[in-house]
Amino acid sequence: METPKNQSWHWQAIDPSRNVARDYHLWVETDLFGWTTVERRWGRIGTKGRG
């Protein structure tokens, strides 16, 4: 079976009239054992974020 390549996505939602300043990250990677893992983080722009 072919191993997937590591991929990442990043997008932001900004709307000052609604006080929205969001930051989103998504990573798809293969770990040392060959398992596919998904990591996500989100939060306000400029903060550490949540996951």
Secondary structure, DSSP 8 states (H G I E B T S, - for coil): ------EEEEEEEEEGGGTEEEEEEEEEEE-TTS-EEEEEEEEETTS--B-
